[in-house]
């Protein structure tokens, strides 16, 4: 079922990878600050841009494929249109390194997790503004939105407990 | 996926209404620590978490090797499933993109394990030989990419994939 293919040795450390939705390309953030698009599975370089000045720890792609979000040690979240290769906007409310990123199921909202700073700031992807802050008593490094609703899972209480915010009355809808 | 229809997607919330709607949502806590234990080691902290494709399960992984599957509607730990087998910390968990009960986990023990939540067992394992840092599925489930500490990406593909040259 799962055949291993030859390992692909890289000249620079790859920090994060994510596939594009058609499944034949991979976006990679690298230790030299570049964002690369490679074909899959032959891993041939298609395009490369300088994207980050620091290591990228998190990457996510919106469900409609419009954008990818990248976050790293400088606490900045940048939004990239990877077909036109432009940085569309950035979000700067994070106070510590970005450890995880998650788009909502409808591609419209973005949230990031960090190990510094309390609260989870939710931003509107297309409007560019922050719309809501989930208050927490400690930093939450891991966040993930449900793929079908606005239920948001995160590592709360210093990361020791899974918490999920949701509209539980209507069954997570 | 199974024969029953998947639950419908939630209704979108407009930007101007987001704060008002979201502030009404409730937070549920899922804890597997014994209730009177106060000094849970930080190696038990969640390092990775992921939803399955229908949003009916959440997986968490920790440096102390705990890999746990939760049903969001059942916050009591006794209804969760612990998947045992890794010999090192769990760096990344990710569900199969189209199968609601199957997932893969990457560990510092140099293996990627595939699991079926229903049987609670590891169905397959691949050895990368190095501490694993991240993994990501190809969206149609035709393979996955594993990143390791020695700057290698390893691709596990289906029948159609060719070995790459580098």
Interface residues (C-beta under 8 A of the other chain):
Chain A: X1 X2 X3 X4 X5 X6 X7 X8 X9 X10 X11 X12 X13 X14 X16 X17 X18 X19 X20 X21 X22 X23 X26 X40 X41 X42 X43 X105 X106 X108 X109 X122 X124 X127 X129 X131 X132 X134 X141 X142 X144 X145 X146 X147 X148 X149 X150 X151 X153 X154 X155 X156 X158 X159 X160 X161 X162 X163 X164 X165 X166 X167 X168 X171 X172 X173
Chain B: X6 X7 X8 X9 X10 X11 X12 X13 X15 X18 X19 X22 X23 X24 X25 X26 X27 X28 X29 X30 X31 X33 X40 X42 X44 X45 X46 X47 X48 X49 X50 X51 X53 X54 X55 X58 X60 X70 X72 X73 X114 X124 X126 X128 X134 X136 X137 X138 X139 X140 X142 X143 X144 X145 X147 X151 X152 X153 X154 X155 X156 X157 X158 X159 X161 X162 X163 X164 X165 X166
